[in-house]
Amino acid sequence: MSADAPGAGLPGAVWQRVRGGTSLLPIVVALAAIWLVLGAVNPAFLAPENVVNLTLQSAPVGVIALGVVLVLLVGQIDLSVGSLSGLAAAVVAVGSVTLGWPVALAILAALACGVVVGLGYGMLSARLGLPSFVFTLAGLLFLAGVQLRVLGPLGSINLPFESWFVRSVQQGFLPTGVAWALVVVVVVAYAAVQVAARARRRRAELPAASVGQVAVRTGVLAVVLSAIVAYLGAARGVGFSVVLFAALVVVTDVLLRRTRWGRSVRAVGGDRRAATLAGVPVQRTVVLCFVACSTLAALGGVLAAGRLGAANQGTGGADTYLVAIAAAVIGGTSLFGGRGSAWSAVLGVLVIQSIANGLTLMNVDQAARYMVTGAVLLLAIIIDMLVRKRREA
């Protein structure tokens, strides 16, 4: 094979991943195109202050979408993530304001609700074999009712602005020096991991990345992170909630790619029967994915309550669960299981929130925003179907 042919070297490997549907490059290109178009139509879209707002808006929904990615990877779905996030927000507000609990205790109670709901879903799926679409749809309605009952007759509870929780979510940003130090730590850690992986593969006499490839990957990461910190730093900086979301994505990515549990998740989603025959703990894997999804949905609701400084009957309602699921799918996670990445949540939620933010700046009404988001989701599903058929062929 010549050096210019698809499949030769690093560019060829990327080409093969794109054709196989495992690369995030097409979503990155689509996101860049969306930003260029929206920035050309309205320059205010790419202003640093608006980009900071975009990241803050994306963090709560992105956390929920990250959990959706996990259940989709095992071939399941959770339609109740929006209602659960609303319930978690209500628990935080009622616990800390009405009942006088410490804010940390109220947050733990909200996360505990997510764990309990996830365990229930996991048991219904693993033990009884019920379709997840059915019992999570029932959970959507049930949890919405519980949310209304928790909020009580007022229907809305404001969180005190002076609370450390509200101030951290709304106005908490990394100091400039800390942000740059974090970039250095991440880049150095990434380089060390790449070098160790290369050495380990060479000792095992397996194909390994060259020194040049490791240097290029590390350099690209350094440039991307530096550009993000510098651009956001031109306004208010990197928000605490954004850092939390990014940390969760990195941890989830490592778990999916580097641990036995991650391999089990992909095996169950790829072919459940083959995974069972291979000795993969299918039921335990499914239960853990539901627990992780529900817990992340609760955390997303907690962040939403902190950002809004309140919890009401509309928190977590409307299109929250649709946006979270759409973000996971648009980001490249397959509806049929076995294919996806933690970074799908990042890219997908940025695509959706960028469209919503840009259309809002252009004073486009809600109806048009729904239609555009629906069209993008339909396109992502069509691509998913085509990739699946190609893989089966």
Secondary structure, 3 states (H helix, E strand, C coil): CCCCCCCCHHHHHHHHHHHHCCCCHHHHHHHHHHHHHHHHHCHHHHCHHHHHHHHHHHHHHHHHHHHHHHHHHCCCCCCCHHHHHHHHHHHHHHHHHHCCCCHHHHHHHHHHHHHHHHHHHHHHHHCCCCCHHHHHHHHHHHHHHHHHHHHCCCCEEECCCCCHHHHHHHHCECCHHHHHHHHHHHHHHHHHHHHHHHHHHHHCCCCCCCHHHHHHHHHHHHHHHHHHHHHHHCCCCCEHHHHHHHHHHHHHHHHHHHCHHHHHHHHHHHCHHHHHHCCCCHHHHHHHHHHHHHHHHHHHHHHHHHHHCEEECCCCCCCHHHHHHHHHHHCCCCCCCCCCCHHHHHHHHHHHHHHHHHHHHCCCCHHHHHHHHHHHHHHHHHHHHHHHHHHHC
